[in-house]
């Protein structure tokens, strides 16, 4: 069978395949985080299949495919696979850059190859870091290196849009598959528009390090919201002396003007870990946790297809420094079956790009779901290990279980802890799947952990009262970081 391929970019980018011979039953593009399929049309000796390079997830809008490699599969009428030998040269559109080689479609962000190099990026950096124009009444938001539009920056965006709708809001994204908040402008990392927005905005709101070279322009302010109260050691406190890391930490923290902390404990740790000693830290609670107090979870349940009466358990492990993908210590399919719950599986933000979705009955991979806070509202219980989600979820008052089979290795070799988790955890620490299933059999806070749970909430969640975003945005406006109108 001869197969041809071309790209139709007259409306939305669409891969059009054509062939001779019997019409196939289905044509599918399968990637790590998205799948697109089409039923070929045609009669007689030729057929055509149209594969839009867009996908919708969780009831959201159709967006360009996430960057990555997609396997092209053509299924014959009888179910057999048809060999694919089509090709398409690298083609740039307004939303993606694609290339087809055999049965592999490469999808990349829509950046011209002239800019997608070290020299090209350096030229853009020079152009926009030294631009003579003044600053805009705008905010540049970035969450988890542009892999999603979530966390504290998203909550601040929503409140700022409510009280100061005249402020322009740019969102840094790795590609256009990342859904940004309504009214915001997505700018793809590394594009000319991205460099211009980052250099023009009066305020930058980020929750992790500022990547690439960043030189503050006169009048610019950086609000570092960070992304969790720390259990594991950070920055200058990480195990092992590394002078290069120390220099990088000091250089990074000097870029920040204000640091946000969830609680006084977090303030003390972050100040020391980043040598952020003489600049202000706002201890206002985390804006991302407002919905844990005010939300009802109905929207997220509907988007995920979960019934109102179904029990939901969220598994949210942290990342490991020695692996790219999510930990695989559990038989997730068995856990869902044994608990009778819908099991949501949430990998860390660092596993979004290299990882792939987990599939199974009553198992939903939500690693790429836009905002974990909505998932925490839905969850009737959370399983984690050393993730900072432990400090957020307890704002809900719902039970948490710690699955820690590698506790000694993580604590002593990989990262180290700021305090003894086993002595203070607001829920049981278990090391086997059977122990985990047993711990989840009882709904509610185990009586033996009730006092610990309340002490934990007093220490870490006192400012998670549903109004953190209001307080933070009020301070932003009061201090003139941007103008209300």
Secondary structure, DSSP 8 states (H G I E B T S, - for coil): --EEEEEE-SSS-EEEEEEESS--SEEEEE-SS-EEEE--B--TTEEEEEEESEE--TT---EE--SEEEEEEEE-TTS-EE----EEEEEE-SS-EEEEETTEEEEE-S--TTTSSHHHHHHHHHHHHS--S--EEEEEEEBGGGTBS-HHHHHHHHHHHHH-TTSEEEEEESSTTS---TT-EEEETTSHHHHHHHHHEEEEEESS---S-----TT-EEEE--SS--SB--GGGSSS--HHHHHHHHHHHTT-SEEEESSHHHHHHHHHHTT--SS-EEE---GGGHHHHH--SHHHHHHHT--TTS-EEEE-----TT-SS----S-HHHHHHHHTSEEEE---GGGTTT----EETTEEE-TT-S-HHHHHHH-SEEEESS-THHHHHGGGT-EEEEE-TTHHHIIIII--BSS-HHHH-SS-EE-SHHHHHHHHHS-S--GGGHHHHHHHHHHHSTT-SS-HHHHHHHHHHHTTSS---
